[in-house]
Amino acid sequence: MRGLLQHLFCKHYGDDRSRRGLSADQRRAIRNIQTCRTAAQGTHLRLCPNGDYREYYYNSCKHRSCPRCGGFESARWADRQQRKALPCRYYHIIFTLPQELNVLWRFNRSLFTHHFFTTAWAALHRLYRDPQWVGGRPGALAVFQSWGETLNTHPHLHVLITAGGLTPKGGWQDARQDYLLPTAVLRSAFRGRFLEALRTGLFKTHTLQPPPDQTLDQWSAILNRLALLKWHIQIQPPYRHPNGLILYLAYYLRGGPISEHRLHAGPQGLIQIDYKRPAEHQTQRCSLSVREFLARFLTHIPPRGLRMARSWGLFHPRARVAYAQALSRLKERCATPSATTEVAHLGRSAPSYRTHYGCPRCGAMLIIQRQPRAPPQGLAA
């Protein structure tokens, strides 16, 4: 059964002419969403080893922007991060860029996003290593998101970071109980690094390209003006453990910028979007024309190969020795009766996602067989 988004793409982007002017990444996403769980993607057979069950299913497209796919991958990613999390408190930091930079992001998505990641981490890492604030090396997980509640362009970065770090002497240093870093200092450190990265890319290495209707002189003036503005960085209160926030971040990695349950076919051919926080708005839904809705959706198709989540510090794959040392120190402290910090052990004994399908009749593990072609008409579920 088709979802609303799949129906809209099939109706409005059904031929090559309608897809002219789109990027290769956008055309690939449209093609996958249109054919998700149809015969065009092929089928697989779920077979009971005892002969009690046999059913064909259409394959999913597995594109990360498809709202019908990604549940399994998101759950698996979240499970990996929860298993890796250190038993300590965590902070959630949100870096938001000024809207004047939205157009530059649209024309330089991969490199712009890379600079966003690297400069945010550089600012955090410098302040964390300062004994005045923490004096240790933290573990951090960051996820980039380019959309707002109504699919408007809103690039921002979610950072989940430990409330403490591994000191150069091998100990664990906690951050203050209810205070991590001064927001003004973090804002200034990030803003200076990010603007310097943009200036280098625009004026020195020319790896960043200005929009066609703007010149480098105009962007020089824009960056100078942005250096005087107050950028928005939010440090939320600490969490006892990161499990809930990891699940929240996993939601943005797969399934596209909006889920099907928030979409509705409205009157006069409009598309209505449920607000996530309706109390902040005068109405329960936002109405957009089909053309505007699809254009906004396609704006947030990520370039192929761009990593939207990155691990830093103790969570980086190359920091296994330091991570093991930090984990050992935290476990020793948790085992001490006089420990004052209340933490929860984050390890899981079993994955939270389904690793296999069971036979609905006898309960045996089903055998999955990929099929080279579609089954006879009417047999696929």
C-alpha positions in Angstrom: 0.0 0.0 0.0 1.4 3.3 -1.0 2.1 6.1 1.5 1.2 9.7 0.8 4.7 10.7 0.0 5.3 7.8 -2.4 2.0 8.7 -4.1 3.0 12.4 -4.5 6.4 11.5 -6.0 4.8 9.0 -8.4 2.3 11.6 -9.5 4.5 14.7 -9.9 7.9 13.1 -10.8 6.7 10.2 -12.9 8.8 10.9 -16.0 12.3 12.2 -16.9 11.0 15.6 -18.0 9.6 16.4 -14.5 12.9 15.5 -12.9 15.0 18.0 -15.0 17.0 20.4 -13.0 17.3 18.1 -10.0 20.6 16.8 -8.8 21.7 13.2 -9.2 21.2 12.6 -5.4 17.6 14.0 -5.6 16.8 11.9 -8.7 18.2 8.8 -7.0 16.1 9.5 -3.9 12.9 10.0 -5.9 13.5 6.8 -7.8 13.9 4.8 -4.6 11.0 6.3 -2.8 8.7 5.7 -5.9 9.7 2.0 -6.0 10.0 1.2 -2.3 8.3 -2.1 -1.5 7.2 -2.7 -5.0 8.2 -5.3 -7.6 10.8 -2.9 -9.0 12.9 -3.5 -5.9 12.6 -7.2 -6.1 11.3 -9.6 -3.4 12.4 -11.9 -0.7 10.9 -15.1 0.6 10.3 -15.8 4.3 10.3 -19.5 4.7 9.6 -21.6 7.8 12.2 -24.5 8.1 9.3 -26.7 9.3 7.2 -25.9 6.3 4.5 -24.1 8.3 4.8 -20.7 6.6 5.9 -19.4 3.2 5.3 -15.7 2.1 6.8 -13.4 -0.5 7.5 -9.7 0.5 8.6 -6.8 -1.6 12.0 -5.4 -0.7 12.5 -1.9 0.8 14.6 0.6 -1.1 16.8 1.3 2.0 17.4 4.9 1.0 18.1 7.0 4.1 15.6 9.7 2.9 12.7 7.2 2.4 10.1 7.5 5.3 9.1 3.9 4.9 12.7 2.6 5.4 15.3 3.0 8.0 13.6 1.8 11.2 15.9 -1.2 11.5 19.1 0.7 10.7 18.1 3.5 13.1 17.5 1.0 15.9 20.7 -0.8 15.2 22.7 2.5 15.2 21.0 3.6 18.5 21.8 0.2 20.1 25.5 0.5 19.1 25.7 4.0 20.6 23.9 3.0 23.8 26.3 0.0 24.3 29.2 2.3 23.8 28.0 5.1 26.1 30.1 5.7 29.2 28.3 5.5 32.6 28.2 9.2 33.5 26.0 12.2 33.1 25.6 13.9 29.6 24.9 17.3 28.2 22.9 18.1 25.0 24.3 21.1 23.1 22.6 22.5 20.0 24.6 24.7 17.6 22.4 26.8 15.3 23.7 28.8 12.3 22.4 32.3 11.3 19.8 32.1 8.5 22.1 34.2 6.3 24.3 31.1 5.8 21.4 28.9 4.5 22.0 29.7 0.9 25.7 29.0 1.2 24.9 25.6 2.7 22.6 24.8 -0.3 25.4 25.3 -2.8 28.2 23.6 -0.7 26.5 20.9 1.3 29.3 18.4 1.9 32.1 20.8 2.7 29.9 23.2 4.6 28.6 20.4 6.8 32.1 19.1 7.3 33.2 22.6 8.5 30.2 22.7 10.8 31.2 19.4 12.4 35.0 20.2 12.8 34.7 23.7 14.1 32.0 22.8 16.7 34.3 20.0 18.0 37.3 22.2 18.0 35.6 24.8 20.1 34.2 22.2 22.5 37.5 20.3 22.8 39.5 23.4 23.5 37.2 24.5 26.4 37.0 20.9 27.8 40.8 20.6 28.0 41.0 23.9 29.9 41.3 23.0 33.7 39.1 26.1 34.4 36.1 24.3 33.1 36.7 20.5 32.9 40.3 19.7 32.3 39.8 16.4 30.4 39.1 14.7 27.1 35.3 14.1 26.6 33.4 11.7 24.5 30.9 13.2 22.1 28.4 12.2 19.5 27.1 14.8 16.9 24.2 14.6 14.4 23.6 17.2 11.7 20.0 18.2 10.9 19.2 20.6 8.1 15.4 21.1 8.5 13.0 22.6 10.9 9.5 21.6 12.0 7.8 22.5 8.6 10.8 21.3 6.4 12.1 24.9 6.3 15.9 25.2 5.9 17.4 25.2 9.4 20.9 23.8 9.6 21.9 22.9 13.2 24.0 20.4 15.0 23.0 18.2 18.0 25.9 17.3 20.2 25.7 14.7 23.0 28.8 15.0 25.2 29.9 13.5 28.5 29.8 15.7 31.6 33.5 15.2 32.2 36.6 13.9 30.6 39.7 11.7 30.8 42.6 13.8 32.3 46.2 13.6 31.0 47.1 11.6 34.1 44.5 8.9 33.3 41.8 9.9 35.8 38.2 11.0 35.3 37.3 14.6 35.9 33.7 15.5 36.3 32.2 18.8 35.1 30.4 20.9 37.7 27.2 19.6 38.9 24.8 21.9 37.1 27.1 24.0 34.9 29.1 22.8 31.9 30.6 25.7 30.0 29.9 29.5 29.7 27.6 29.8 26.6 29.1 33.1 25.6 32.7 31.7 25.6 31.6 28.7 23.6 29.6 30.9 21.2 32.6 33.1 20.5 35.0 30.2 20.1 32.7 28.4 17.6 31.7 31.5 15.7 35.3 32.6 15.1 36.4 29.1 14.0 33.5 28.6 11.7 33.7 32.0 10.0 37.4 31.5 9.5 36.8 28.2 7.8 34.3 29.8 5.5 36.7 32.7 4.7 39.4 30.2 3.9 37.2 28.2 1.6 35.7 31.2 -0.2 38.7 33.5 -0.6 41.9 31.3 -0.3 41.4 27.7 -1.4 38.2 28.4 -3.4 36.8 25.1 -2.3 33.5 26.9 -1.3 31.5 28.5 -4.1 29.2 31.5 -3.6 25.7 31.3 -5.0 25.4 32.2 -8.7 23.7 35.5 -7.9 26.2 36.7 -5.3 29.8 37.8 -5.5 32.8 37.2 -3.2 32.7 40.8 -2.2 29.1 40.4 -1.0 30.0 37.4 1.0 33.0 39.2 2.6 30.5 41.8 3.9 28.1 39.1 5.0 30.7 37.3 7.0 32.0 40.5 8.6 28.4 41.3 9.7 27.8 37.8 11.1 31.0 38.2 13.2 29.2 40.9 15.2 25.9 39.0 15.7 25.0 36.8 18.7 24.7 33.2 17.4 22.4 30.8 19.1 23.9 27.9 21.1 21.9 26.1 23.7 23.3 23.9 26.5 20.4 21.9 28.0 20.4 20.6 31.6 22.4 17.4 32.2 20.9 13.9 31.7 21.6 11.0 34.0 22.1 8.8 30.9 22.0 9.4 27.2 19.6 6.5 26.1 16.6 8.7 25.4 18.6 11.3 23.5 20.4 8.7 21.4 17.0 7.4 20.3 16.0 10.9 19.5 19.1 11.5 17.3 18.7 8.1 15.6 15.3 9.3 14.3 17.0 11.9 12.2 19.5 9.6 10.5 17.1 7.5 8.6 13.6 7.9 7.3 14.0 11.4 5.7 13.1 14.8 7.1 9.5 13.9 7.9 7.6 10.8 8.8 4.4 9.6 7.1 2.2 9.9 10.2 2.7 13.7 10.2 1.4 14.1 6.6 -2.2 14.6 5.6 -3.9 15.3 2.3 -5.7 18.6 3.0 -8.5 20.5 1.1 -7.8 22.1 -2.3 -4.9 19.9 -3.0 -2.8 21.1 -0.1 -0.5 19.0 2.1 -0.9 19.5 5.8 1.9 18.8 8.3 1.3 18.2 12.0 3.3 20.4 14.2 5.5 18.5 16.7 4.8 21.1 19.3 1.3 22.4 18.5 1.1 24.4 21.7 3.7 26.8 20.2 1.5 27.6 17.2 -2.0 29.0 16.6 -3.1 26.0 14.6 -2.4 22.2 14.8 -1.1 21.9 11.3 0.8 23.8 8.6 -0.6 23.8 5.1 1.7 23.8 2.0 1.0 23.4 -1.7 2.2 20.1 -3.2 4.9 21.9 -5.2 6.2 23.7 -2.2 6.1 20.6 0.0 8.1 18.5 -2.5 10.6 21.2 -3.1 11.2 21.5 0.6 11.5 17.8 1.0 14.1 17.5 -1.8 16.1 20.3 -0.3 17.1 18.0 2.5 18.3 15.1 0.5 21.9 14.6 1.7 24.7 14.2 -0.9 25.8 10.7 -1.4 28.5 9.6 1.0 28.0 12.5 3.5 28.1 11.2 7.1 25.4 12.9 9.1 26.6 11.5 12.5 30.2 11.6 13.8 31.9 10.5 17.0 34.6 12.6 18.7 37.0 12.3 21.5 36.7 9.1 23.6 34.0 7.8 21.2 36.2 8.1 18.1 37.2 4.7 16.7 40.9 5.5 17.1 40.5 6.3 20.8 39.9 2.8 22.0 42.7 2.8 24.5 41.6 6.1 26.1 38.0 4.9 26.0 38.8 1.7 27.8 40.7 3.7 30.4 37.8 6.1 31.0 35.4 3.2 31.2 37.5 1.5 33.8 37.8 4.7 35.9 34.0 5.2 35.8 33.2 1.6 36.7 35.6 1.8 39.7 33.8 5.0 40.9 30.3 3.5 40.4 31.3 0.5 42.5 32.4 2.8 45.4 29.6 3.2 47.9 30.6 6.8 48.6 30.2 7.8 45.0 28.1 11.0 44.8 27.2 11.0 41.2 24.1 8.9 40.4 24.6 7.1 37.1 23.0 4.2 35.3 24.9 1.4 33.6 24.1 1.7 29.9 25.1 -1.7 28.6 22.3 -3.9 27.0 22.2 -7.7 27.3 20.2 -7.9 24.1 19.6 -5.6 21.1 16.5 -3.5 21.2 15.6 -4.2 17.5 14.3 -7.4 15.9 17.2 -9.5 14.6 15.0 -12.2 13.0 11.5 -13.0 12.1 9.6 -15.9 13.8 7.1 -18.2 12.2 3.6 -17.0 13.1 2.5 -20.6 13.5 5.3 -22.6 15.1 7.6 -19.8 16.2 10.7 -21.1 14.4 13.2 -18.6 13.0 12.2 -17.9 9.4 14.8 -18.4 6.6 15.1 -15.3 4.3 15.8 -16.0 0.7 16.3 -13.2 -1.8 14.5 -13.7 -5.1 16.0 -12.7 -8.5 12.6 -11.7 -9.9 9.1 -10.8 -8.7 6.8 -13.7 -7.7 3.6 -14.3 -9.6 1.1 -11.4 -9.3 -0.8 -11.3 -6.1 1.6 -13.5 -4.0 3.7 -10.7 -2.5 2.6 -9.2 0.8 
